[in-house]
Amino acid sequence: MEINIDVICQVYAGEKSKTTIDLVLNTFIPKYEKLNLDFASQLENEEYVFKTEDERINYFIENRDLAQTFYWNQYQDNPDKIMVGVNITRDNKLIVSLTFDGNEETEKMYFKKLKELLRSDIGVVSHIIPAEYDNGQDFVKKYG
């Protein structure tokens, strides 16, 4: 039996762009859940609540030197449990991530597909491997 682990593929996408974000979302999780609009605010008005997801994303795209990370999930028709993340960096670049349940085969497939989609050879793969234990007592013994 092959065990799936959380795989994170991160790829440099160049200049921040709403078009790039939409391309990745529509390619990997086209039925994604919209962002929670009160999660991030405008820098100059922390009380402001964005009216739409597009307004929120465009604010961070159009304003220079702001950093923000967004994550999207799709809860149905998503067997690998893909989550898309975008990190808008202070130097106005975009790093895109896919986090999913995977194995060596799916890791290679999604990493290659994301790099091809973004036309980038710059990326990294990391893993979140759960701690191993037999039961609660074993957990306490190993990690207490």
MIDRENVO-272437 format. One record per residue: residue number from 1; chain; z, y, x of N, C-alpha, C in turn. Coordinates in Angstrom, 1 decimal. Each point is the difference from the previous one (the first is absolute). Layout:
<atoms>
+-----+--------+--------+--------+--------+--------+--------+--------+--------+--------+--------+
! num ! cadena !   n.zz !   n.yy !   n.xx !  ca.zz !  ca.yy !  ca.xx !   c.zz !   c.yy !   c.xx !
+-----+--------+--------+--------+--------+--------+--------+--------+--------+--------+--------+
! NUM !      A !      Z !      Y !      X !      Z !      Y !      X !      Z !      Y !      X !
...
+-----+--------+--------+--------+--------+--------+--------+--------+--------+--------+--------+
</atoms>
This chain:
<atoms>
+-----+--------+--------+--------+--------+--------+--------+--------+--------+--------+--------+
! num ! cadena !   n.zz !   n.yy !   n.xx !  ca.zz !  ca.yy !  ca.xx !   c.zz !   c.yy !   c.xx !
+-----+--------+--------+--------+--------+--------+--------+--------+--------+--------+--------+
!   1 !      A !    0.0 !   -1.2 !    0.8 !    0.0 !    1.2 !   -0.8 !    0.0 !    1.2 !    0.9 !
!   2 !      A !   -0.9 !    0.9 !   -0.3 !   -0.1 !    1.3 !    0.8 !    0.9 !    1.0 !   -0.7 !
!   3 !      A !    0.7 !    0.8 !    0.8 !    0.9 !    1.0 !   -0.5 !   -0.6 !    1.3 !    0.1 !
!   4 !      A !    0.0 !    0.8 !   -1.1 !   -0.5 !    1.4 !    0.1 !    1.1 !    0.9 !    0.3 !
!   5 !      A !   -0.3 !    1.0 !    0.8 !    1.0 !    1.1 !    0.4 !   -0.6 !    1.3 !   -0.4 !
!   6 !      A !    0.8 !    1.1 !    0.0 !   -0.5 !    1.3 !   -0.2 !   -0.8 !    0.5 !    1.2 !
!   7 !      A !   -1.2 !    0.3 !   -0.2 !   -0.9 !    0.5 !    1.1 !   -0.3 !    1.4 !   -0.2 !
!   8 !      A !    0.0 !    0.8 !    1.0 !   -0.3 !    1.4 !   -0.1 !   -1.1 !    0.3 !    1.0 !
!   9 !      A !   -1.2 !    0.4 !   -0.6 !   -1.1 !    0.4 !    0.8 !   -0.1 !    1.6 !   -0.1 !
!  10 !      A !    0.0 !    0.6 !    1.1 !   -0.1 !    1.5 !    0.0 !   -1.2 !    0.4 !    0.9 !
!  11 !      A !   -0.8 !    0.9 !   -0.6 !   -1.3 !    0.4 !    0.6 !   -0.1 !    1.5 !    0.0 !
!  12 !      A !   -0.4 !    0.6 !    1.1 !   -0.3 !    1.4 !    0.1 !   -1.2 !    0.3 !   -0.7 !
!  13 !      A !    0.1 !    1.0 !   -0.9 !   -1.2 !    0.4 !   -0.9 !   -0.6 !    1.4 !    0.4 !
!  14 !      A !    0.6 !    0.6 !    1.0 !   -0.6 !    1.3 !    0.4 !    0.6 !    1.1 !   -0.8 !
!  15 !      A !   -0.8 !    1.0 !   -0.4 !    0.4 !    1.2 !   -0.7 !    0.5 !   -0.4 !   -1.4 !
!  16 !      A !    1.1 !    0.6 !   -0.5 !    0.5 !   -0.3 !   -1.3 !   -1.1 !    0.4 !   -1.1 !
!  17 !      A !   -0.1 !   -0.9 !   -1.0 !   -1.0 !    0.2 !   -0.9 !    0.3 !   -0.8 !   -1.3 !
!  18 !      A !   -0.1 !    0.7 !   -1.1 !    0.2 !   -0.6 !   -1.4 !   -1.0 !   -1.1 !   -0.2 !
!  19 !      A !   -1.3 !    0.3 !    0.5 !   -1.0 !   -1.0 !   -0.2 !    0.3 !   -1.3 !    0.7 !
!  20 !      A !    0.5 !    0.1 !    1.2 !    0.4 !   -1.2 !    0.7 !    1.2 !   -0.8 !   -0.7 !
!  21 !      A !    0.9 !    0.8 !   -0.5 !    1.1 !   -0.6 !   -0.8 !   -0.5 !   -0.8 !   -1.2 !
!  22 !      A !   -0.9 !    0.7 !   -0.7 !   -0.5 !   -0.6 !   -1.2 !   -0.9 !   -1.3 !    0.3 !
!  23 !      A !   -0.7 !    0.1 !    1.1 !   -0.8 !   -1.1 !    0.4 !    0.8 !   -1.3 !    0.3 !
!  24 !      A !    1.1 !    0.2 !    0.7 !    0.9 !   -1.1 !    0.3 !    0.7 !   -0.5 !   -1.2 !
!  25 !      A !    0.5 !    0.9 !   -0.9 !    0.6 !   -0.5 !   -1.2 !   -1.0 !   -0.8 !   -0.9 !
!  26 !      A !   -1.1 !    0.6 !   -0.2 !   -1.0 !   -0.7 !   -0.8 !   -0.6 !   -1.3 !    0.6 !
!  27 !      A !    0.1 !   -0.1 !    1.3 !   -0.5 !   -1.3 !    0.6 !    1.1 !   -1.1 !   -0.1 !
!  28 !      A !    1.3 !    0.4 !    0.3 !    1.0 !   -1.1 !    0.1 !    0.8 !   -0.2 !   -1.3 !
!  29 !      A !    0.3 !    1.1 !   -0.7 !    0.8 !   -0.1 !   -1.2 !   -0.5 !    0.9 !   -1.1 !
!  30 !      A !   -1.1 !   -0.3 !   -0.5 !   -0.7 !    1.0 !   -1.0 !    0.8 !    0.3 !   -1.3 !
!  31 !      A !    1.0 !   -0.9 !   -0.3 !    0.8 !    0.2 !   -1.2 !    1.4 !    0.5 !    0.4 !
!  32 !      A !    0.1 !    0.8 !    1.0 !    1.3 !    0.4 !    0.6 !    0.8 !    0.9 !   -1.0 !
!  33 !      A !    1.3 !   -0.1 !    0.2 !    0.9 !    0.8 !   -0.8 !    0.0 !    1.5 !    0.6 !
!  34 !      A !    0.0 !    0.9 !   -0.9 !    0.0 !    1.4 !    0.5 !    1.4 !    0.4 !    0.6 !
!  35 !      A !   -0.1 !    1.0 !    0.9 !    1.2 !    0.4 !    0.7 !    1.0 !    0.6 !   -1.0 !
!  36 !      A !    1.3 !   -0.1 !    0.4 !    1.1 !    0.7 !   -0.7 !   -0.2 !    1.5 !    0.4 !
!  37 !      A !   -0.2 !    0.9 !   -0.9 !   -0.4 !    1.4 !    0.3 !    1.2 !    0.8 !    0.5 !
!  38 !      A !    1.2 !   -0.4 !   -0.3 !    1.1 !    0.8 !    0.5 !    0.6 !   -0.4 !    1.3 !
!  39 !      A !   -0.7 !   -0.9 !    0.7 !    0.5 !   -0.5 !    1.3 !   -0.1 !    1.0 !    1.1 !
!  40 !      A !   -1.1 !    0.8 !    0.1 !   -0.2 !    1.0 !    1.1 !   -0.2 !    1.3 !   -0.7 !
!  41 !      A !    0.4 !    1.1 !    0.7 !   -0.2 !    1.3 !   -0.6 !   -0.8 !    0.9 !    1.0 !
!  42 !      A !   -0.4 !    1.1 !   -0.5 !   -0.6 !    1.0 !    0.8 !    1.0 !    0.5 !    1.1 !
!  43 !      A !   -0.5 !    0.3 !    1.1 !    0.9 !    0.5 !    1.1 !    0.6 !    1.3 !   -0.4 !
!  44 !      A !   -0.8 !    0.9 !   -0.6 !    0.5 !    1.3 !   -0.4 !    0.8 !    0.1 !   -1.3 !
!  45 !      A !    0.0 !   -1.1 !   -0.8 !    0.6 !    0.0 !   -1.2 !    0.5 !   -1.4 !   -0.3 !
!  46 !      A !    1.2 !   -0.3 !    0.4 !    0.5 !   -1.4 !   -0.1 !    0.3 !   -0.4 !   -1.4 !
!  47 !      A !    0.1 !    0.9 !   -1.0 !    0.2 !   -0.3 !   -1.4 !   -1.3 !   -0.3 !   -0.7 !
!  48 !      A !   -1.1 !    0.3 !    0.6 !   -1.3 !   -0.3 !   -0.7 !   -0.2 !   -1.5 !   -0.1 !
!  49 !      A !   -0.5 !   -0.4 !   -1.2 !   -0.4 !   -1.4 !   -0.2 !   -1.5 !    0.0 !   -0.3 !
!  50 !      A !   -0.7 !   -0.8 !    0.8 !   -1.4 !   -0.1 !   -0.1 !   -0.4 !   -0.5 !   -1.4 !
!  51 !      A !   -1.1 !    0.5 !   -0.5 !   -0.5 !   -0.4 !   -1.3 !   -0.8 !   -1.3 !    0.0 !
!  52 !      A !   -0.7 !   -0.2 !    1.1 !   -0.8 !   -1.2 !    0.1 !    0.1 !   -0.6 !    1.4 !
!  53 !      A !   -0.4 !   -1.3 !    0.1 !    0.0 !   -0.6 !    1.3 !   -1.0 !    0.7 !    0.9 !
!  54 !      A !   -1.2 !    0.4 !   -0.5 !   -1.0 !    0.7 !    0.8 !    0.5 !    1.3 !    0.5 !
!  55 !      A !    0.7 !    0.8 !   -0.8 !    0.6 !    1.2 !    0.4 !    0.9 !   -0.2 !    1.2 !
!  56 !      A !    0.9 !   -1.0 !   -0.2 !    1.0 !   -0.3 !    1.1 !   -0.7 !   -0.4 !    1.3 !
!  57 !      A !   -0.9 !   -0.9 !   -0.1 !   -0.7 !   -0.4 !    1.3 !   -0.8 !    1.2 !    0.6 !
!  58 !      A !   -0.7 !    0.7 !   -0.9 !   -0.8 !    1.1 !    0.5 !    0.8 !    1.1 !    0.7 !
!  59 !      A !    1.2 !    0.2 !   -0.5 !    0.9 !    1.0 !    0.6 !    0.3 !   -0.4 !    1.5 !
!  60 !      A !    0.2 !   -1.3 !    0.3 !    0.3 !   -0.4 !    1.3 !   -1.3 !   -0.1 !    0.9 !
!  61 !      A !   -1.1 !   -0.2 !   -0.7 !   -1.3 !    0.0 !    0.8 !   -0.4 !    1.4 !    0.3 !
!  62 !      A !    0.1 !    0.9 !   -0.9 !   -0.5 !    1.4 !    0.2 !    0.9 !    0.9 !    0.8 !
!  63 !      A !    1.3 !   -0.3 !    0.1 !    0.9 !    0.8 !    0.7 !    0.2 !   -0.6 !    1.4 !
!  64 !      A !   -0.3 !    0.7 !    1.0 !    0.1 !   -0.5 !    1.4 !    1.4 !   -0.2 !    0.5 !
!  65 !      A !    0.1 !   -0.9 !    0.9 !    1.3 !   -0.2 !    0.8 !    1.1 !   -0.5 !   -0.9 !
!  66 !      A !   -0.3 !   -0.7 !   -1.1 !    1.1 !   -0.6 !   -0.8 !   -0.1 !   -1.5 !    0.2 !
!  67 !      A !    1.1 !   -0.7 !    0.0 !    0.0 !   -1.4 !    0.1 !    0.6 !   -0.6 !   -1.3 !
!  68 !      A !   -0.7 !   -1.1 !   -0.4 !    0.5 !   -0.7 !   -1.3 !   -0.6 !   -1.4 !    0.0 !
!  69 !      A !    0.8 !   -0.9 !   -0.5 !   -0.5 !   -1.4 !   -0.2 !    0.1 !   -0.4 !   -1.4 !
!  70 !      A !   -1.1 !   -0.6 !   -0.5 !   -0.1 !   -0.5 !   -1.4 !   -0.2 !   -1.5 !    0.0 !
!  71 !      A !    0.5 !   -0.7 !   -1.0 !   -0.2 !   -1.4 !   -0.2 !   -0.4 !   -0.3 !   -1.4 !
!  72 !      A !   -1.0 !   -0.9 !   -0.1 !   -0.5 !   -0.4 !   -1.3 !    0.1 !   -1.6 !   -0.1 !
!  73 !      A !    0.4 !   -0.4 !   -1.2 !    0.0 !   -1.5 !   -0.3 !   -0.9 !   -0.3 !   -1.2 !
!  74 !      A !   -0.3 !   -1.2 !   -0.1 !   -0.8 !   -0.5 !   -1.2 !    0.8 !   -1.3 !   -0.4 !
!  75 !      A !    0.5 !    0.0 !   -1.2 !    0.9 !   -1.1 !   -0.4 !   -0.7 !   -1.2 !   -0.7 !
!  76 !      A !   -1.3 !    0.2 !   -0.4 !   -0.7 !   -1.1 !   -0.6 !   -1.3 !   -0.1 !    0.8 !
!  77 !      A !   -0.5 !   -1.3 !   -0.1 !   -1.3 !   -0.3 !    0.7 !    0.0 !    0.4 !    1.5 !
!  78 !      A !    1.1 !   -0.4 !    0.6 !    0.2 !    0.3 !    1.4 !    0.7 !   -1.2 !    0.7 !
!  79 !      A !   -0.7 !   -1.1 !    0.2 !    0.7 !   -1.2 !    0.5 !    0.6 !    0.1 !    1.3 !
!  80 !      A !   -0.5 !    0.9 !    0.9 !    0.6 !    0.2 !    1.3 !    1.1 !    1.1 !    0.1 !
!  81 !      A !    0.2 !    0.5 !   -1.2 !    1.1 !    1.1 !   -0.1 !   -0.3 !    1.2 !    0.9 !
!  82 !      A !   -1.2 !    0.4 !    0.0 !   -0.4 !    1.1 !    0.9 !    0.6 !    1.3 !   -0.4 !
!  83 !      A !    0.6 !    0.8 !    0.9 !    0.5 !    1.3 !   -0.2 !   -0.8 !    0.9 !    1.0 !
!  84 !      A !   -0.5 !    1.1 !   -0.5 !   -0.8 !    0.9 !    0.9 !    1.0 !    1.2 !    0.3 !
!  85 !      A !    0.0 !    0.4 !    1.3 !    0.8 !    1.1 !    0.4 !   -0.9 !    1.0 !    0.8 !
!  86 !      A !    0.2 !    1.3 !   -0.2 !   -0.7 !    0.9 !    0.8 !    1.1 !    1.0 !    0.6 !
!  87 !      A !   -0.2 !    0.2 !    1.3 !    0.9 !    0.9 !    0.7 !   -0.8 !    1.2 !    0.4 !
!  88 !      A !    0.3 !    1.2 !   -0.6 !   -0.7 !    1.2 !    0.4 !    0.9 !    0.6 !    1.1 !
!  89 !      A !   -0.5 !    0.1 !    1.2 !    0.8 !    0.5 !    1.2 !    0.0 !    1.5 !    0.1 !
!  90 !      A !    0.9 !    0.5 !    0.8 !    0.2 !    1.4 !    0.2 !   -1.3 !    0.6 !    0.7 !
!  91 !      A !   -0.7 !   -0.8 !    0.7 !   -1.2 !    0.5 !    0.7 !   -1.2 !   -0.3 !   -0.8 !
!  92 !      A !    0.2 !   -0.1 !   -1.4 !   -1.1 !   -0.1 !   -0.9 !   -0.9 !   -1.2 !    0.1 !
!  93 !      A !    0.6 !   -1.1 !    0.4 !   -0.8 !   -1.3 !    0.1 !    0.6 !   -0.9 !   -1.1 !
!  94 !      A !   -0.7 !   -1.1 !   -0.1 !    0.3 !   -1.0 !   -1.1 !    0.1 !   -1.4 !    0.6 !
!  95 !      A !    1.1 !   -0.6 !   -0.2 !    0.2 !   -1.4 !    0.4 !    0.2 !   -0.8 !   -1.3 !
!  96 !      A !   -0.8 !   -1.0 !   -0.2 !    0.0 !   -0.8 !   -1.2 !    0.6 !   -1.4 !    0.2 !
!  97 !      A !    0.8 !   -0.5 !   -0.9 !    0.6 !   -1.3 !    0.2 !   -0.3 !   -0.9 !   -1.2 !
!  98 !      A !   -0.1 !   -1.2 !    0.2 !    0.1 !   -1.1 !   -1.0 !    1.2 !   -0.8 !    0.3 !
!  99 !      A !    0.9 !   -0.2 !   -0.9 !    1.1 !   -1.0 !    0.1 !   -0.3 !   -1.0 !   -1.0 !
! 100 !      A !    0.1 !   -1.3 !    0.4 !   -0.3 !   -1.1 !   -0.9 !    0.7 !   -1.3 !    0.4 !
! 101 !      A !    0.1 !   -0.9 !   -0.9 !    0.4 !   -1.4 !    0.3 !   -1.1 !   -0.7 !    0.6 !
! 102 !      A !    0.2 !   -0.5 !    1.3 !   -1.2 !   -0.6 !    0.6 !    0.4 !   -1.0 !    1.1 !
! 103 !      A !   -1.1 !   -0.6 !    0.5 !    0.1 !   -0.9 !    1.1 !   -1.0 !    0.5 !    1.1 !
! 104 !      A !   -0.2 !   -0.8 !    1.0 !   -0.9 !    0.4 !    1.1 !   -1.4 !    0.3 !   -0.5 !
! 105 !      A !   -0.5 !   -0.8 !   -1.0 !   -1.3 !    0.1 !   -0.5 !   -0.2 !    1.3 !   -0.8 !
! 106 !      A !    1.0 !    0.3 !   -0.9 !   -0.1 !    1.2 !   -0.9 !    0.2 !    1.2 !    0.9 !
! 107 !      A !    0.9 !   -0.1 !    1.0 !    0.2 !    1.1 !    0.9 !   -1.2 !    0.5 !    0.7 !
! 108 !      A !   -0.8 !   -1.0 !    0.6 !   -1.2 !    0.4 !    0.7 !   -1.0 !    0.5 !   -1.0 !
! 109 !      A !   -0.1 !   -0.6 !   -1.2 !   -1.0 !    0.5 !   -1.0 !    0.2 !    1.4 !   -0.4 !
! 110 !      A !    1.3 !    0.3 !   -0.4 !    0.3 !    1.4 !   -0.5 !   -0.1 !    1.0 !    1.1 !
! 111 !      A !    0.5 !   -0.3 !    1.2 !   -0.1 !    0.9 !    1.1 !   -1.4 !    0.4 !    0.3 !
! 112 !      A !   -0.9 !   -1.0 !    0.1 !   -1.4 !    0.2 !    0.3 !   -0.6 !    0.8 !   -1.1 !
! 113 !      A !    0.3 !   -0.3 !   -1.3 !   -0.6 !    0.7 !   -1.1 !    0.4 !    1.5 !    0.0 !
! 114 !      A !    1.3 !    0.2 !    0.2 !    0.5 !    1.4 !    0.1 !   -0.6 !    0.8 !    1.1 !
! 115 !      A !   -0.1 !   -0.6 !    1.2 !   -0.7 !    0.7 !    1.1 !   -1.4 !    0.3 !   -0.3 !
! 116 !      A !   -0.7 !   -0.9 !   -0.6 !   -1.4 !    0.2 !   -0.3 !   -0.2 !    1.1 !   -1.1 !
! 117 !      A !    0.9 !    0.0 !   -1.0 !   -0.1 !    1.0 !   -1.1 !    0.3 !    1.4 !    0.6 !
! 118 !      A !    0.9 !    0.1 !    0.9 !    0.3 !    1.3 !    0.6 !   -0.8 !    0.3 !    1.2 !
! 119 !      A !   -0.9 !   -0.9 !    0.4 !   -0.8 !    0.2 !    1.2 !    0.9 !    0.4 !    1.2 !
! 120 !      A !    1.0 !   -0.8 !    0.2 !    0.9 !    0.2 !    1.1 !    0.4 !   -1.3 !    0.8 !
! 121 !      A !    0.1 !    0.2 !    1.3 !    0.4 !   -1.2 !    0.8 !    1.5 !    0.2 !    0.4 !
! 122 !      A !    0.7 !    1.0 !   -0.5 !    1.3 !    0.3 !    0.4 !    1.0 !   -0.5 !   -1.1 !
! 123 !      A !    0.8 !   -1.0 !    0.4 !    0.9 !   -0.5 !   -1.0 !    1.0 !   -1.0 !    0.6 !
! 124 !      A !    1.0 !   -0.3 !   -0.8 !    1.0 !   -1.0 !    0.4 !    0.5 !   -0.8 !   -1.2 !
! 125 !      A !    0.4 !   -1.2 !    0.4 !    0.5 !   -0.9 !   -1.0 !    1.5 !   -0.3 !    0.3 !
! 126 !      A !    0.9 !    0.0 !   -0.9 !    1.3 !   -0.3 !    0.2 !    0.5 !   -0.9 !   -1.2 !
! 127 !      A !    1.2 !   -0.6 !    0.2 !    0.5 !   -1.0 !   -1.0 !    1.4 !    0.3 !   -0.3 !
! 128 !      A !    0.3 !   -0.3 !   -1.3 !    1.4 !    0.0 !   -0.4 !    0.3 !   -1.4 !   -0.3 !
! 129 !      A !    0.8 !   -0.6 !    0.9 !    0.4 !   -1.4 !   -0.2 !    1.4 !   -0.1 !   -0.4 !
! 130 !      A !    0.2 !   -0.6 !   -1.2 !    1.4 !   -0.1 !   -0.5 !    0.9 !   -0.8 !    0.9 !
! 131 !      A !    1.3 !    0.3 !   -0.1 !    0.9 !   -0.8 !    0.8 !    0.1 !   -1.4 !   -0.5 !
! 132 !      A !    0.2 !   -0.9 !    0.9 !    0.1 !   -1.4 !   -0.4 !    1.5 !   -0.5 !   -0.1 !
! 133 !      A !    0.3 !   -0.6 !   -1.1 !    1.3 !   -0.6 !   -0.2 !    0.0 !   -1.0 !   -1.1 !
! 134 !      A !    0.9 !   -0.9 !    0.0 !    0.0 !   -1.1 !   -1.0 !    0.7 !    0.3 !   -1.3 !
! 135 !      A !    1.1 !    0.8 !    0.1 !    0.8 !    0.4 !   -1.2 !    0.8 !    1.2 !    0.4 !
! 136 !      A !    0.8 !    0.4 !   -1.0 !    0.9 !    1.2 !    0.3 !    0.9 !   -0.1 !    1.1 !
! 137 !      A !    0.6 !   -1.2 !    0.2 !    0.9 !   -0.2 !    1.1 !   -0.7 !    0.0 !    1.3 !
! 138 !      A !   -1.2 !   -0.5 !    0.1 !   -0.8 !    0.0 !    1.2 !   -0.4 !    1.4 !    0.3 !
! 139 !      A !   -0.3 !    0.8 !   -1.0 !   -0.4 !    1.4 !    0.2 !    1.2 !    0.8 !    0.6 !
! 140 !      A !    1.2 !   -0.2 !   -0.5 !    1.2 !    0.7 !    0.5 !    0.2 !   -0.5 !    1.5 !
! 141 !      A !   -0.1 !   -1.2 !    0.2 !    0.2 !   -0.6 !    1.4 !   -1.0 !    0.6 !    1.0 !
! 142 !      A !   -1.2 !    0.1 !   -0.4 !   -1.1 !    0.5 !    0.9 !    0.0 !    1.5 !    0.2 !
! 143 !      A !    0.3 !    0.7 !   -1.1 !   -0.2 !    1.5 !    0.0 !    1.2 !    0.8 !   -0.2 !
! 144 !      A !    1.2 !   -0.7 !   -0.2 !    1.2 !    0.7 !   -0.3 !    0.6 !    0.7 !    1.2 !
+-----+--------+--------+--------+--------+--------+--------+--------+--------+--------+--------+
</atoms>
